[in-house]
């Protein structure tokens, strides 16, 4: 399996004009993203977490960060 670092995902979002801003430290940008997920129950180490849904609750983000999300969108 091929994994990409977080900077690669950000570069792709920028290329598609979908990136607004970031305050991610440089050392985190170099981390490999091992999982992309929108379900906080399925987050694991080095996950890029997608916050979505009309009924989204802040608790979901807190859970994702606790479980190992390195970034969220």
Steps between C-alpha positions, in 0.01 A plus 500: 500500500620851421453774759532873441603766746256763618669767287411298187130511592520874563674553166222311323233711672686817400526378140120464492447838674347322801751606761445810712754503783697291743685539825663158487859485627764397246582176683136386467494583127767235449299228677361220284122481487412137573122540491237742364174475689175685575384272785660598831447142623738370229783751547844359573856632512586755228147537364385791284153553650211644297233687703168470318127489540220730607482338844876517560593542867825646638536183708574307179804716431618469858474121474687495167784709638525280808520189281784632285374737232785724386284737299135571435307654214 
